[in-house]
Each structure stands twice: as structure tokens, then as C-alpha cells.
Amino acid sequence: MKNNEMRKKMADTIRFLAADMVQKANSGHPGAPMGLADIAVVLSEHLNHNPKNPAWLNRDRLVFSGGHATGLIYSLYYLWGYGLELEDLKEFRQLDSKTPGHPEYGHTAGIEITTGPLGQGVANAVGFSMASKFVGAQVNSDTADLIDHNVYCLCGDGDLEEGLSYEACSIAGHNKLDNLILIYDSNRITIEGTTDLSISENITERFEAQGWDVLECDGHDYDDIDATLTTAKANTRPTLIIANTIIAKGAGKLEGSHHAHGAPLGEEVIAEGKKAVGFDPEKKFFVDDDVLARFRCAVEEGDLLEREWIHRQKTVPLMEQNEALKALENPDFSRIEWPEFDKADATRNTNGKILNVIARAVPSFLGGSADLSPSNKTYLNDMGVYPKGRNIYFGIREHAMASIANAMALYGPLKPFTSTFFVFSDYLKPATRIAALAGIQQFFVWTHDSIGVGEDGPTHQPIEHLSQFRALPNFYVWRPADGAENVEAWKTALQMSKSPSAFVCSRQSLAVLPKAVKGEASRGGYLLASDVNAVITLMASGSEVELALKTKEALNEKGVPANVVSVPCYDLFIEQEQSYIDEIIIPDTKKVAIEAARGLEWYRFADEVIGMDTFGASAPAGQLFEKFGFTVDAILERIK
């Protein structure tokens, strides 16, 4: 059988595996997998990966930004030999299957990162490429490269319409990420109809303006696809391949129709399509032996590639670089010389000092801000600038920044942080959700944490944000009340390898707290000050802890004994056993939570929450705290 004839048989196999999966599940998206099948077959010939070891560091990364194209994704991972079986394809979108509706990192072998929300995968691919360039700068030599793989991303019209992709591709062009290849499935179809309904821009000129090379090919011509991929791999800038395709290719009367995007094709259409390409219409989930054998070549070829790479590590030009790689892959947190803080300071300042001591001890620790490092205090002193150094200039691109760092964290040896003002976490919320869902250890630094921002006014004063992120599963929000709590927050977060953490820090100075009476900050909450006969428990986080201590003193003067509980990480505190919580928050006391934010989650413990019921205002911070009732006198009145 001629090469292109075999390629067509392989592509048709993918098409009807995907169609059968969606039909059996009565749910899913057959159009994109069928349209992309020809590209997938040729890409298989270019892709360097090892199904025996999906975690091989120097593998090519393949990101499916259109996560709805799971019929294609799971077909490929079955055909390549990543451990999926035909039975798994038959369980597509079913409870507890290995083949959920959108690809999930850690759930199915070979999936590089969780995608689904459109545009995320484009930014993730940029992140994988940026990670490879940083690691390569640390471990490649003048005469030999240890990191030299490519990053491929399949995307569609929806991905490029999302603003996230523009942010991410701008960063990619600026950094000249020459190993990044974005394959645009240009089928000109969206859910509502043709793309003419909503988009008319010149995609080629858009990407060229962002510093990309742009190629175009017929997405169903195997030789054209092959030649275009070969050219892209040799380019010296990131490359966009505009692949002109037909959605639901091979689906008969539904070929090219938006009705094939997100619904089963129907048994009749599938049977006619199979018959048209010479497949038995009665056979479902069928893969011919010769097709499986061709796809499974990836197993032995990939294993050979990795063994050659391991041998390369042992050669003289790369022996020293291999030691640098081991240092990246095996961080020693015991080397961190944690600072001590003995005077009042803003937690954004103490946090900045902590970032620097971590960076000095941990070579894989890097990051940056959305053009706010002087305000966030996140610059790593004497650490240089990306790609050779560890300060990344993300620009004013919050969403792309967080999505890029998600991929950098999953690349392998890196521990990235990102930063912005807390109120602007709104711009990167989708990426935080993916980080929590996928168990990605990214560190989010968010400063200017409350109405204490002051004169910038309500547009810059986060009110609902603490509650929002505390509601997010597997996401740990730290709001330290002083430098010591800040240190404990980082010590704990560094050990949480399957969870993202956020450090919400103050602009204003906060007093140094007394030592704990009972419990530890590392458990999320602890008893900071106590009276044996306490009848009231005051609970707070961040800047309001100091206010709670002053309120306790005022209560004592009135003969009312009170306890103060500091809760730097509400999310971690509620995970503690009930016996610990009862030791910290004495059950038979009246409980009052104080927080310069919405604070509704505190009702889990509190009888009364003194929080924000409105947005803030523009004025100096002290005036705002007085206006909104965050003074000792105002709290005493509420308690009374």
C-alpha cells in the first residue's frame, strides 16, 4: 500500500473511532476530530515522544487547546500505545472512565495539561515552550543540547477568538520561541454557524504583527502537511500553521456543517461514511492490524529516542550540564535560609524577602509579575532576566501569565510564581481554577489585599475575592498577618506539590505578632491570645489580626475576657480534625470574625461577621477603615 493510501486508512480509522465514541456516549464533538484526523496522522510521523515513559523530559509536547476534540485525543493515545484500550474508548464520557469529556492531566496517561476552556491550551503551549527555553539555557552547552524538543498545539477558531490567546501569542513572539508550532484548524465553523458571523480579521497579519512566521496548508493533503511541518521545525520564530480543513470530514451530508460540531452524527451517517471509505459499516470501534502496527511504531521509536537522550547526558560536553539538570529536578528546601522579622512591615515586603531567599536556594524557582514587580515586591535580586535568568517580564497580561505558569509548573523541574494586585486576580481566575483542578503547584502572589489599598478607590480594592478563592477546592489562600506567618505560609506551600497556593499580602505595615498560645500557622489557624475564662473568640486574617488583638485589650478593660484566633489559611484550617478546631476556637464562646472583605465563609464558625457589605471608596486607608467600621470602637459596638 502506498504511503498516502496508508495515511488515509489511518486517518479514516481515527475519524470513525471518534464518531463511534460520540455516538455510543450520545454526547460529544465529532466534527473537530474528523477534520483533524489527516493532520494527526502526519504529525505522528514528526512527534518525538515515548509512550513507555510519558514523563520523559525531552519529549515533544502536544497540547490540545480545543479540549472538546477528545475523540481525536483518546483515539491517538490508544493507537500510540499509552495504555488506553478500546474498552476505554467505548466508555467515553462515562462515570469513572479514563476518557472524560475534556482531557484531564493526571487522569489519562499522555495528557500534558488539562484543557477545555478555549484559549487555555494556546497559553499552555507558550508556557511549555518558555519552560524549555529556560531549562535549555541552564543545561545546554555550546557544543551539545540536552533540551531540544518542540512544542505543538492544535487549536481552532474559538481558541483564537479568546483574548487569552492574543496575550499568550504576543509573549511568544516577543520571546522568539522558535520551537513552538501552533496548528490552527481553520474549518471556519463555530457552534452558531460559520465564522463569518463573528470574525473577519486577517489571522495571518495578526500573527505576523506579533512576531510569528505564518504558513498555510491544505489540512487534508498529506504531502502538503508534511512539508509545512518540516518548514515550521526549521523556523527561527514561533510558527502558526493555518491548516484549511473541513469539519466532520467523511461524515457525508454533515461534512462541513456546524451541526456536526457538538452532537452525535447518527448511526445512518456513520454507516454511510464508513462504507464510502471501504470500512465495514457493521463494525464499530474497529482498528485494522496494519493500522495499529503503524501507529504503535511510536512505542519502540520513542523508547529508542529516550535511550539515546540518556546516553547523550553522559557525554563529555553535557556532563556538567546534567548536574545542573539534577539540581533543577531535585530542589533542596533545607538550604533555604528563612528570614526573621522583628519590626512592623507590609507583608508584600516580607514576602519579597522570602521570595529572594527561596530563589537563592532553589534554582528551579522563577517567576514575575504583570508589570507590577516594584509594587508586588517580586523582583529576584541578582537573578537575571528570562530566558537565562529567573525574572520573567510577563507584561500586562494577567490571564496569559497564569496559564503560562501552569504549563511551566507541569513541564518538569520548575516551580514558578506569578504576581499582580489582588483585585486583578479577576483577570486570571480561569487559570487558577485549572491549577486547582489539575493539581498544579503554581504560587500566586497577590498584593494590595483590601480597602487598605486606599486612594486608588473601589476599582482597586478587592472585596469579594477572598471568599471567591476560598470557595475553590484544592486551592490554598494564605493571608499572613506578619512576616513570621508569611514564612510559615511558604514553608507549608512548598511541600504541597499537588496544590496551588496564593499569598495575599498587604500594602500597609502590620505589627509583629506575639507567639502562638496553641496550634501552628502551618495548620491554617491557631490561638494567638487567650483568657482562661474567655466568653468571646475574635477571629481574623491578615491586617485585621492586629485589630482583633487591640479589641481584645479593650474588652479586657471592660472585664470581658476574650480569645484571638489568627487564621492565615482558612482553606487549610477547615481541613483540620474537629478536635484541633475546637482547641483553637473554643466552642462555648461567642465567635466574631473580622475581615475587611465580604467574609461570608466565616459563618461556618462565627456568630457574627464584621465584614464589607459594599464596595470601598477612594481615601487614605486609615479613613476607610474608620468609615467601614474597622476600628476598636466600632467593633466593640457590634459586639455589644
C-alpha positions as CSV (number, residue, x, y, z in Angstrom):
1,M,0.0,0.0,0.0
2,K,1.4,3.4,-1.0
3,N,2.3,5.7,1.9
4,N,-0.5,8.2,1.3
5,E,-3.0,5.4,1.0
6,M,-1.9,4.0,4.3
7,R,-2.1,7.5,5.8
8,K,-5.7,7.8,4.6
9,K,-6.6,4.5,6.2
10,M,-5.0,5.6,9.4
11,A,-6.9,8.9,9.3
12,D,-10.2,7.2,8.5
13,T,-9.6,4.9,11.4
14,I,-9.3,8.0,13.7
15,R,-12.4,9.5,12.2
16,F,-14.7,6.6,12.8
17,L,-13.3,5.8,16.2
18,A,-14.2,9.4,17.2
19,A,-17.6,9.1,15.6
20,D,-18.3,5.8,17.3
21,M,-17.2,7.2,20.7
22,V,-19.6,10.2,20.4
23,Q,-22.4,8.1,19.1
24,K,-22.2,5.5,21.9
25,A,-22.0,8.2,24.5
26,N,-24.7,10.2,22.9
27,S,-22.6,13.2,23.7
28,G,-19.5,14.9,22.4
29,H,-17.9,16.6,19.5
30,P,-17.3,14.5,16.3
31,G,-16.6,17.4,13.9
32,A,-13.1,18.5,15.0
33,P,-11.6,15.0,15.4
34,M,-12.8,14.0,11.9
35,G,-11.5,17.3,10.4
36,L,-8.1,17.0,12.1
37,A,-7.5,13.3,11.5
38,D,-5.3,13.8,8.4
39,I,-3.1,16.3,10.3
40,A,-2.9,14.0,13.3
41,V,-1.6,11.2,11.2
42,V,1.2,13.2,9.6
43,L,2.0,14.9,13.0
44,S,2.5,11.4,14.4
45,E,5.4,11.0,12.0
46,H,7.1,14.2,13.3
47,L,6.4,13.8,17.0
48,N,9.2,12.7,19.3
49,H,7.6,11.0,22.4
50,N,7.8,7.8,24.3
51,P,4.5,6.0,25.3
52,K,6.6,3.8,27.6
53,N,7.6,6.9,29.6
54,P,5.1,9.8,29.2
55,A,7.2,11.9,31.6
56,W,10.4,11.8,29.5
57,L,11.7,15.4,29.9
58,N,12.9,16.0,26.3
59,R,9.8,14.7,24.6
60,D,7.9,16.9,22.2
61,R,4.9,18.5,24.0
62,L,1.5,18.2,22.3
63,V,-1.3,20.4,23.6
64,F,-4.9,20.1,22.5
65,S,-6.2,23.6,23.1
66,G,-9.6,22.5,21.7
67,G,-10.2,20.2,24.5
68,H,-13.6,19.2,23.1
69,A,-11.7,17.2,20.4
70,T,-11.3,14.3,22.8
71,G,-12.4,11.8,20.3
72,L,-9.2,12.6,18.4
73,I,-7.1,12.8,21.6
74,Y,-8.2,9.4,23.1
75,S,-8.0,7.7,19.7
76,L,-4.4,8.8,19.3
77,Y,-3.4,7.8,22.8
78,Y,-4.9,4.4,22.3
79,L,-3.3,4.0,18.9
80,W,0.1,5.2,20.1
81,G,0.1,2.7,23.0
82,Y,-0.3,5.0,26.1
83,G,-2.3,2.4,27.9
84,L,-5.8,3.1,26.7
85,E,-7.8,0.2,25.4
86,L,-10.7,0.0,23.0
87,E,-12.9,-0.6,26.1
88,D,-11.8,2.8,27.4
89,L,-12.9,4.4,24.2
90,K,-16.3,2.7,24.5
91,E,-16.6,4.3,28.0
92,F,-16.1,7.8,26.6
93,R,-17.7,10.4,28.8
94,Q,-18.9,7.8,31.3
95,L,-18.5,7.9,35.1
96,D,-15.0,7.0,36.4
97,S,-13.7,6.2,32.8
98,K,-10.2,7.1,31.6
99,T,-11.8,9.1,28.8
100,P,-13.7,12.1,30.3
101,G,-15.4,14.7,28.2
102,H,-12.3,17.0,28.2
103,P,-8.7,16.0,28.7
104,E,-7.5,16.0,32.3
105,Y,-3.9,15.9,33.4
106,G,-3.0,13.1,35.7
107,H,-6.2,11.2,34.8
108,T,-5.2,9.8,31.4
109,A,-1.6,8.9,30.5
110,G,0.0,11.2,28.0
111,I,-2.3,14.2,28.6
112,E,0.2,17.1,29.1
113,I,-2.3,19.5,30.7
114,T,-5.9,20.0,31.4
115,T,-7.7,22.0,28.7
116,G,-11.3,22.7,27.9
117,P,-11.9,26.4,28.4
118,L,-10.9,27.7,25.0
119,G,-7.6,29.5,24.7
120,Q,-6.1,27.9,27.8
121,G,-4.2,25.4,25.7
122,V,-2.6,28.1,23.5
123,A,-1.2,29.8,26.5
124,N,-0.2,26.5,28.0
125,A,1.8,25.7,24.9
126,V,3.6,29.0,25.2
127,G,4.3,28.1,28.8
128,F,5.8,24.7,27.8
129,S,8.0,26.4,25.2
130,M,9.1,29.1,27.7
131,A,9.9,26.4,30.2
132,S,12.0,24.5,27.7
133,K,13.9,27.7,26.8
134,F,14.7,28.4,30.5
135,V,15.8,24.8,31.2
136,G,17.8,24.7,28.0
137,A,19.6,27.9,29.0
138,Q,20.7,26.2,32.2
139,V,21.7,22.8,30.8
140,N,22.7,23.1,27.2
141,S,26.3,23.6,26.2
142,D,27.9,25.4,23.3
143,T,28.6,22.1,21.6
144,A,25.6,19.9,22.6
145,D,22.0,20.3,23.6
146,L,20.2,18.4,26.3
147,I,16.9,20.1,25.8
148,D,16.0,20.4,22.1
149,H,12.4,19.3,21.7
150,N,9.4,21.1,20.0
151,V,6.0,22.1,21.3
152,Y,3.0,21.6,19.2
153,C,-0.5,22.9,19.8
154,L,-3.7,22.1,18.0
155,C,-6.2,25.0,18.2
156,G,-9.4,26.2,16.5
157,D,-11.3,29.4,15.7
158,G,-12.7,29.6,19.2
159,D,-9.2,29.5,20.8
160,L,-8.0,32.4,18.6
161,E,-11.1,34.4,19.3
162,E,-10.5,34.3,23.1
163,G,-8.4,37.2,24.3
164,L,-6.2,34.9,26.2
165,S,-4.6,33.6,23.0
166,Y,-3.7,37.1,21.9
167,E,-1.9,37.8,25.2
168,A,-0.1,34.5,25.1
169,C,1.0,34.7,21.4
170,S,2.2,38.2,22.0
171,I,4.5,36.9,24.7
172,A,5.7,34.0,22.4
173,G,6.5,36.4,19.6
174,H,8.4,38.8,21.9
175,N,10.5,35.9,23.3
176,K,11.1,34.4,19.8
177,L,10.0,30.9,20.9
178,D,11.3,29.1,17.8
179,N,10.3,25.6,19.0
180,L,6.6,26.5,19.2
181,I,4.3,25.3,16.4
182,L,0.6,26.3,16.6
183,I,-1.6,24.3,14.2
184,Y,-4.8,26.2,13.5
185,D,-7.7,24.0,12.5
186,S,-9.2,26.6,10.2
187,N,-12.6,24.9,9.4
188,R,-14.4,28.3,9.6
189,I,-17.2,26.8,11.7
190,T,-18.3,27.6,15.3
191,I,-21.3,26.4,17.3
192,E,-23.7,29.0,15.9
193,G,-22.7,28.7,12.3
194,T,-19.8,29.9,10.1
195,T,-17.1,32.2,11.4
196,D,-18.4,34.9,9.1
197,L,-21.0,35.6,11.8
198,S,-18.4,36.9,14.3
199,I,-14.9,37.2,13.0
200,S,-13.4,38.8,9.9
201,E,-9.8,39.7,10.9
202,N,-6.8,38.7,8.9
203,I,-5.2,36.0,11.1
204,T,-2.0,35.9,9.1
205,E,-1.4,39.6,9.5
206,R,-2.3,39.4,13.2
207,F,0.3,36.8,13.9
208,E,3.0,38.4,11.7
209,A,2.5,41.6,13.7
210,Q,3.2,39.6,16.8
211,G,6.5,38.3,15.5
212,W,5.4,34.9,14.2
213,D,6.1,33.1,11.0
214,V,2.9,32.0,9.3
215,L,2.5,29.1,6.9
216,E,-0.6,27.7,5.3
217,C,-1.5,24.2,4.1
218,D,-4.4,22.0,2.9
219,G,-5.3,20.1,6.0
220,H,-6.3,17.1,4.0
221,D,-3.2,16.9,1.7
222,Y,-0.7,14.6,3.4
223,D,2.4,15.8,1.5
224,D,1.4,19.5,2.0
225,I,1.0,18.9,5.7
226,D,4.3,17.1,5.9
227,A,6.3,19.8,4.0
228,T,4.7,22.5,6.1
229,L,5.6,20.8,9.4
230,T,9.2,20.3,8.2
231,T,9.5,24.0,7.3
232,A,8.0,25.0,10.7
233,K,10.5,23.0,12.6
234,A,13.3,24.9,10.9
235,N,11.9,28.4,11.5
236,T,13.7,30.8,13.9
237,R,10.4,32.3,15.3
238,P,7.3,30.7,16.6
239,T,5.2,29.4,13.7
240,L,1.4,29.4,13.0
241,I,0.3,26.8,10.5
242,I,-3.1,27.7,9.1
243,A,-4.5,24.3,8.1
244,N,-7.5,24.7,5.9
245,T,-9.8,21.8,6.9
246,I,-13.4,20.6,6.6
247,I,-15.2,20.0,9.8
248,A,-16.5,16.4,10.1
249,K,-14.5,15.3,7.0
250,G,-16.0,12.0,5.9
251,A,-19.4,12.5,7.5
252,G,-21.4,12.6,4.3
253,K,-24.2,15.1,4.4
254,L,-23.0,16.6,7.7
255,E,-19.5,17.2,6.3
256,G,-18.7,20.9,6.6
257,S,-21.8,21.6,8.7
258,H,-21.9,23.3,12.1
259,H,-24.4,20.7,13.1
260,A,-21.5,18.2,13.3
261,H,-19.6,20.3,15.9
262,G,-21.2,19.2,19.2
263,A,-23.7,16.4,18.6
264,P,-23.6,12.7,17.5
265,L,-23.8,12.2,13.8
266,G,-26.4,9.4,13.9
267,E,-26.0,5.7,13.0
268,E,-27.0,6.2,9.4
269,V,-24.5,9.0,8.7
270,I,-21.7,7.0,10.3
271,A,-22.5,3.8,8.4
272,E,-22.6,5.6,5.1
273,G,-19.3,7.3,5.9
274,K,-17.6,4.0,6.7
275,K,-19.0,2.4,3.6
276,A,-17.7,5.3,1.4
277,V,-14.1,4.7,2.6
278,G,-14.3,0.9,2.3
279,F,-14.8,0.1,6.0
280,D,-17.4,-2.4,7.2
281,P,-20.4,-0.3,8.3
282,E,-21.4,-3.0,10.8
283,K,-18.1,-2.9,12.7
284,K,-17.8,-0.3,15.5
285,F,-14.6,0.7,17.3
286,F,-12.7,-1.3,14.7
287,V,-8.9,-0.9,14.1
288,D,-7.2,-3.0,11.4
289,D,-4.0,-4.7,12.4
290,D,-1.8,-2.9,9.9
291,V,-3.1,0.5,11.1
292,L,-2.4,-0.4,14.7
293,A,1.0,-1.6,13.8
294,R,1.9,1.7,12.1
295,F,0.7,3.8,15.0
296,R,2.4,1.5,17.6
297,C,5.8,2.2,15.9
298,A,5.8,5.2,18.3
299,V,6.5,2.8,21.2
300,E,9.8,1.4,20.0
301,E,10.9,4.6,18.2
302,G,10.1,6.7,21.3
303,D,11.9,4.3,23.6
304,L,15.0,4.5,21.4
305,L,14.9,8.3,21.3
306,E,14.9,8.4,25.1
307,R,17.7,5.9,25.4
308,E,19.8,8.0,23.0
309,W,19.0,11.1,25.1
310,I,20.1,9.3,28.3
311,H,23.3,8.4,26.6
312,R,23.7,12.0,25.5
313,Q,23.6,13.1,29.1
314,K,26.7,11.0,29.9
315,T,28.8,12.5,27.1
316,V,31.6,14.9,28.0
317,P,30.0,18.1,26.6
318,L,27.0,17.6,28.8
319,M,28.3,16.1,32.0
320,E,28.4,19.4,33.8
321,Q,25.0,20.4,32.3
322,N,23.5,17.2,33.5
323,E,24.5,18.1,37.1
324,A,22.7,21.4,36.6
325,L,19.6,19.5,35.4
326,K,19.7,17.3,38.5
327,A,19.8,20.4,40.7
328,L,16.7,21.7,38.9
329,E,14.9,18.4,39.3
330,N,15.8,17.9,43.0
331,P,15.3,21.1,44.9
332,D,16.6,21.0,48.5
333,F,14.3,23.2,50.6
334,S,16.6,22.7,53.6
335,R,19.1,25.1,52.1
336,I,16.6,28.0,52.4
337,E,17.8,30.5,55.0
338,W,14.5,31.7,56.2
339,P,14.5,35.4,57.3
340,E,13.3,36.6,60.7
341,F,11.3,39.8,61.0
342,D,11.4,41.9,64.2
343,K,9.6,45.2,63.2
344,A,6.3,46.2,61.6
345,D,6.3,45.9,57.9
346,A,3.9,45.3,55.0
347,T,3.5,41.6,54.2
348,R,4.2,42.5,50.5
349,N,7.7,43.5,51.7
350,T,8.3,40.4,53.9
351,N,7.0,38.3,51.1
352,G,9.5,39.8,48.7
353,K,12.4,39.0,51.0
354,I,11.1,35.4,51.3
355,L,10.9,35.1,47.5
356,N,14.6,36.1,47.3
357,V,15.8,33.6,49.9
358,I,13.9,30.8,48.2
359,A,15.4,31.7,44.8
360,R,18.9,31.7,46.2
361,A,18.5,28.2,47.5
362,V,16.2,26.7,44.8
363,P,17.5,27.1,41.2
364,S,14.1,26.0,39.7
365,F,12.3,28.8,41.4
366,L,11.4,31.6,39.0
367,G,8.6,34.0,38.1
368,G,7.4,37.5,37.5
369,S,4.5,39.9,37.6
370,A,2.1,41.6,35.3
371,D,4.2,44.7,35.1
372,L,4.0,45.2,38.9
373,S,7.1,43.8,40.4
374,P,8.1,47.2,42.1
375,S,4.7,47.2,43.8
376,N,4.3,43.5,44.3
377,K,8.0,43.3,45.6
378,T,8.6,40.2,43.5
379,Y,11.8,41.0,41.7
380,L,14.5,38.4,42.3
381,N,17.7,40.4,43.0
382,D,20.8,39.4,41.1
383,M,18.9,36.6,39.3
384,G,19.0,38.0,35.8
385,V,16.2,38.1,33.2
386,Y,14.5,35.2,31.4
387,P,15.4,33.1,29.5
388,K,18.8,32.8,31.1
389,G,17.7,34.5,34.3
390,R,14.8,33.9,36.6
391,N,12.9,37.2,36.4
392,I,10.1,36.9,33.8
393,Y,8.6,40.1,32.3
394,F,5.0,39.0,31.5
395,G,3.8,42.5,30.7
396,I,0.2,43.5,31.5
397,R,-1.2,40.1,30.5
398,E,-2.5,38.6,33.8
399,H,-4.5,35.7,32.2
400,A,-1.7,34.6,29.9
401,M,0.8,34.9,32.7
402,A,-1.1,32.5,35.0
403,S,-1.9,30.0,32.2
404,I,1.7,30.0,31.0
405,A,3.0,29.4,34.5
406,N,0.6,26.4,34.9
407,A,2.4,24.8,32.0
408,M,5.8,25.8,33.3
409,A,4.9,24.0,36.5
410,L,3.9,20.8,34.7
411,Y,7.0,21.0,32.4
412,G,9.0,19.0,34.9
413,P,11.6,20.6,37.2
414,L,10.3,24.2,37.6
415,K,8.5,26.0,40.4
416,P,7.0,29.2,39.0
417,F,5.3,32.1,40.7
418,T,3.2,34.9,39.2
419,S,2.0,38.1,40.8
420,T,-0.4,41.1,40.4
421,F,-2.7,43.2,42.5
422,F,-5.3,41.1,44.3
423,V,-8.2,42.8,42.6
424,F,-6.7,41.9,39.2
425,S,-6.9,38.2,40.1
426,D,-10.3,38.5,38.3
427,Y,-8.3,38.5,35.0
428,L,-6.7,35.2,35.7
429,K,-9.4,33.3,37.6
430,P,-9.9,30.7,34.8
431,A,-6.2,29.7,35.1
432,T,-6.4,29.4,38.9
433,R,-9.3,27.1,38.5
434,I,-7.4,24.9,36.1
435,A,-4.4,24.9,38.5
436,A,-6.7,23.7,41.3
437,L,-8.5,21.1,39.2
438,A,-5.3,19.7,37.8
439,G,-3.3,19.9,41.0
440,I,-0.6,22.3,39.6
441,Q,1.8,23.8,42.1
442,Q,1.9,27.3,41.0
443,F,2.4,30.1,43.5
444,F,0.2,33.2,43.1
445,V,1.4,36.4,44.8
446,W,-1.4,38.9,45.2
447,T,-0.7,42.2,46.9
448,H,-2.8,45.2,48.0
449,D,-5.2,42.9,49.7
450,S,-8.2,45.0,50.9
451,I,-9.6,48.5,51.3
452,G,-6.2,49.2,52.7
453,V,-5.2,50.0,49.1
454,G,-6.6,53.4,49.9
455,E,-6.7,56.2,47.4
456,D,-6.9,54.1,44.3
457,G,-10.6,53.5,45.2
458,P,-13.1,50.8,44.8
459,T,-11.9,49.7,41.4
460,H,-8.7,48.6,43.0
461,Q,-10.0,47.4,46.4
462,P,-10.7,43.6,46.5
463,I,-13.9,42.9,48.4
464,E,-15.3,39.5,47.3
465,H,-12.0,37.9,46.2
466,L,-11.0,36.1,49.4
467,S,-14.4,34.4,49.5
468,Q,-14.2,33.5,45.8
469,F,-10.8,31.8,46.1
470,R,-11.5,30.2,49.5
471,A,-14.5,28.5,47.7
472,L,-12.2,26.9,45.2
473,P,-11.3,23.3,46.0
474,N,-7.7,22.3,46.3
475,F,-6.6,26.0,46.3
476,Y,-4.9,27.4,49.4
477,V,-5.2,31.1,50.1
478,W,-2.7,32.5,52.6
479,R,-3.3,36.0,54.1
480,P,-0.4,36.4,56.5
481,A,-0.7,38.9,59.4
482,D,3.1,39.4,59.8
483,G,6.4,38.2,58.4
484,A,6.5,35.1,60.7
485,E,3.2,33.9,59.3
486,N,4.4,34.7,55.9
487,V,7.4,32.4,56.4
488,E,5.2,29.6,57.7
489,A,2.9,30.0,54.7
490,W,5.8,29.5,52.3
491,K,7.2,26.6,54.2
492,T,3.9,24.8,54.0
493,A,3.1,25.7,50.4
494,L,6.4,24.4,49.1
495,Q,5.5,21.0,50.4
496,M,2.1,20.9,48.8
497,S,3.2,19.6,45.4
498,K,-0.3,18.9,44.1
499,S,-1.9,22.2,45.0
500,P,-1.6,25.8,44.0
501,S,-1.2,28.4,46.8
502,A,-1.9,32.2,46.8
503,F,-0.2,34.7,49.1
504,V,-2.5,37.7,49.7
505,C,-0.3,40.5,51.1
506,S,-0.9,43.9,52.5
507,R,0.2,47.3,51.2
508,Q,0.3,48.8,54.7
509,S,2.6,47.9,57.5
510,L,1.4,45.3,60.1
511,A,2.8,44.9,63.6
512,V,4.8,41.8,64.6
513,L,2.5,39.3,66.3
514,P,3.1,37.6,69.7
515,K,4.0,33.9,69.8
516,A,1.2,31.4,69.4
517,V,-0.6,30.2,72.6
518,K,-1.8,26.9,70.9
519,G,-1.5,25.4,67.5
520,E,0.5,26.4,64.4
521,A,0.1,28.7,61.5
522,S,1.1,25.7,59.3
523,R,-2.3,24.2,60.1
524,G,-4.2,27.2,58.8
525,G,-5.3,28.7,62.1
526,Y,-4.0,28.9,65.7
527,L,-4.8,30.5,69.1
528,L,-2.8,33.7,69.2
529,A,-4.0,35.2,72.5
530,S,-6.3,33.7,75.2
531,D,-8.0,34.2,78.5
532,V,-8.9,31.2,80.7
533,N,-12.5,32.3,81.1
534,A,-13.0,33.7,77.6
535,V,-16.5,34.3,76.6
536,I,-15.7,35.8,73.1
537,T,-13.5,34.5,70.4
538,L,-12.3,37.0,67.8
539,M,-11.1,35.5,64.5
540,A,-9.3,37.3,61.7
541,S,-6.7,37.1,59.0
542,G,-4.1,39.5,57.7
543,S,-4.3,43.1,58.7
544,E,-7.4,42.5,60.9
545,V,-5.5,40.3,63.3
546,E,-3.8,43.3,64.8
547,L,-7.2,44.9,65.1
548,A,-8.5,41.8,66.8
549,L,-5.7,42.0,69.4
550,K,-6.4,45.6,70.1
551,T,-10.1,44.8,70.5
552,K,-9.3,42.1,73.0
553,E,-7.4,44.6,75.1
554,A,-10.4,46.9,75.1
555,L,-12.7,44.1,76.1
556,N,-10.3,43.1,78.9
557,E,-10.5,46.7,80.2
558,K,-14.3,46.3,80.3
559,G,-14.0,43.0,82.2
560,V,-14.8,40.8,79.2
561,P,-12.3,38.0,78.7
562,A,-11.6,37.1,75.0
563,N,-9.5,34.9,72.8
564,V,-7.9,35.9,69.5
565,V,-7.5,33.3,66.7
566,S,-5.4,34.1,63.6
567,V,-6.4,32.2,60.5
568,P,-3.8,32.8,57.8
569,C,-5.1,30.0,55.7
570,Y,-8.9,29.4,56.0
571,D,-8.8,26.6,53.4
572,L,-6.2,24.6,55.4
573,F,-7.8,25.3,58.8
574,I,-11.2,23.8,57.7
575,E,-9.4,20.6,56.8
576,Q,-8.1,20.0,60.3
577,E,-9.8,17.5,62.5
578,Q,-12.6,18.8,64.6
579,S,-10.7,18.2,67.9
580,Y,-8.0,20.7,66.7
581,I,-10.5,23.3,65.6
582,D,-12.3,23.0,69.0
583,E,-9.0,23.6,70.8
584,I,-8.4,26.8,68.8
585,I,-12.0,28.1,68.6
586,I,-13.5,27.3,72.0
587,P,-17.0,26.0,71.2
588,D,-18.9,27.7,74.1
589,T,-17.7,31.2,73.3
590,K,-19.4,33.8,71.2
591,K,-17.5,33.9,67.9
592,V,-16.9,37.1,65.9
593,A,-15.0,37.2,62.6
594,I,-13.3,40.4,61.5
595,E,-12.3,40.9,57.9
596,A,-12.1,43.9,55.6
597,A,-13.8,41.9,52.8
598,R,-17.1,40.1,52.2
599,G,-16.2,37.3,54.5
600,L,-19.4,35.2,54.2
601,E,-17.5,31.9,54.6
602,W,-16.7,32.9,58.2
603,Y,-20.2,32.0,59.2
604,R,-19.0,28.4,59.2
605,F,-17.6,29.3,62.6
606,A,-18.8,32.7,63.5
607,D,-22.0,34.0,65.2
608,E,-21.2,37.4,63.7
609,V,-19.1,38.5,60.8
610,I,-17.8,42.1,60.7
611,G,-17.0,42.5,57.0
612,M,-17.7,44.6,53.9
613,D,-21.3,44.9,52.7
614,T,-20.5,47.4,50.0
615,F,-17.6,48.3,47.7
616,G,-14.9,50.5,49.1
617,A,-14.1,54.2,48.4
618,S,-11.2,56.5,47.5
619,A,-9.4,57.9,50.5
620,P,-6.4,57.2,52.7
621,A,-6.5,53.7,54.2
622,G,-7.0,54.9,57.8
623,Q,-10.1,56.9,56.9
624,L,-11.5,53.9,55.0
625,F,-11.1,51.6,58.0
626,E,-12.9,54.1,60.1
627,K,-15.6,54.7,57.6
628,F,-16.4,51.0,57.2
629,G,-16.3,50.0,60.8
630,F,-12.8,48.5,61.2
631,T,-11.9,50.3,64.4
632,V,-11.9,49.1,68.0
633,D,-14.8,51.3,69.0
634,A,-16.9,50.2,66.0
635,I,-16.2,46.5,66.7
636,L,-17.0,46.9,70.4
637,E,-20.3,48.4,69.5
638,R,-21.1,45.5,67.2
639,I,-20.1,43.0,69.9
640,K,-22.2,44.8,72.5
